[in-house]
Amino acid sequence: MTHSTGTREAARPGTAPVRAGLAETVRFMATHTVPAFVRGVASPRFGVVSLYSRVNQPAWSNATLRAMKARHGGAPVLVRALSGDMLVLFDEEDVARFFAEPMDVLAMDAKDKLDSLSVFEPTGVICSHGRLREDRREVNDRVLAPGEPLHPACAEYGAVVEEECRPLTAATVLGFPLLRTALARISRRVVLGDRAADDGELAGWLTTLRDRANWMGRSRPEDSRALYARAEARIARYAAGAPPHTLAARALSAPAPEGADPLGQTHHWLLAIEVLAPIVTRTLLLLAAHPAEQDEVRAEIAAGTPGLPRLRACVQESVRLYPIVPDLVRVTRAETEWRGVRHPAGTTVLVPIGFHQRDPERVPGGHLFAPGRWLVPGADGDPRTAPFSQGPGRCPGDRLGLLLSSLVCAEVLRGNRLTGARPALDTGRPLPGIVDTAAIRLRLGRP
Ligand code: HEM
């Protein structure tokens, strides 16, 4: 069976695909694919991020994508990528369909992604397909509770955040390194329990594995398997005695189908919560540059507004502007038809969501910090702005991620005012496509 778009201006089946020419392909490779690979597909290389921020590298990639979109009238374009052809989607309806397709048509485990992620989470839901994927997704959904307005263990996690954030506001300047340490400890405590908080050795092993994942499984595979086994045994030891509110204990609290590997999912959770450190740091940087928004958020924190919706919206806006997954990649498991052109099963499909969700042609004020857009009903399901993706591949940790990030931001802003920050953002101009997060320094003043 062929899965097709109900397209407005569909060409006839059998029509030849739109293919990028040689110059276009070279430009796409040079400005989009290779820079993404060099920056680190699984673990960002902060030196490279620093260099890219000096030259605003994403602007080159955006210019390439804008030109491709204009040249081909928004049609899907086949372009050469690292491991073969890739179908790049530009049209809003095509993107909406990308999100709507079931996983047995558009699957998560595209080759490059699998080669990379399977180094540190070989049994993670994102690396899986078929029945096994469904079983693993069920474990993730049960533990992370994406459908609930507040995570069932939010009180316990709030207490962890409060404790770990105490050192953050002792000085008058708060930098990324302190936030990174706090989030790494929060991550281990939320996933594995307090006994894991100080386990620098486990943290080191996991960092090594994630760094090797940047080499798509080609860097010392035997060593990586042995290291993964060591980390797996350590995680199992913590999980065996973990209190019920931890993600590991929640994973073990119900029987799982064979092969679902509930504890295998913890590797992604540990990483994802650590990744909140750059998200929180950039959110605070944006609030330092937008004092009126900061006032609103501080008033919300002072009023104890449940769920901190305004602050949450600021975090969402921060990940729209600076997505942690700027390229959403899938592989087709059946023949598909896009605008009347058939593509065989096995085609890699790309939605460059980082480009789309800033595209001023679709997103008003795309390059500006406008958190209020997330308070409009339906915003969270709008395929134009999808920092958590959408549909069956949507992030199951979205609510937990927003909860923990806004709680950390609230701890910093409670009793403190951000009076300045480095790098300085010029809010009268489009925001840069990338910021040197490791170099961010936030000045704290008492209000
Ligand atoms: C605000 C922070 C976060 C953002 C922006 C985010 C974003 C994303 C995105 C875009 C995807 C889809 C990736 C793809 O299609 O290749 C994803 C998947 C996933 N995320 Fe998150 N995430 C966040 C936090 C978290 C947290 C805190 C957890 C768990 C503790 C988590 C767990 C997952 C899992 C398990 C998947 C794989 C889902 C699947 O394959 O079905 N995420 N996330």
Boltz pocket constraint, residues with backbone or C-beta under 6 A from the ligand:
constraints:
  - pocket:
      binder: B
      contacts: [[A, 108], [A, 125], [A, 126], [A, 127], [A, 137], [A, 140], [A, 144], [A, 268], [A, 269], [A, 270], [A, 272], [A, 273], [A, 276], [A, 279], [A, 319], [A, 324], [A, 325], [A, 327], [A, 328], [A, 329], [A, 386], [A, 387], [A, 388], [A, 389], [A, 392], [A, 393], [A, 394], [A, 395], [A, 396], [A, 397], [A, 398], [A, 400], [A, 401], [A, 402], [A, 405]]
      max_distance: 6.0
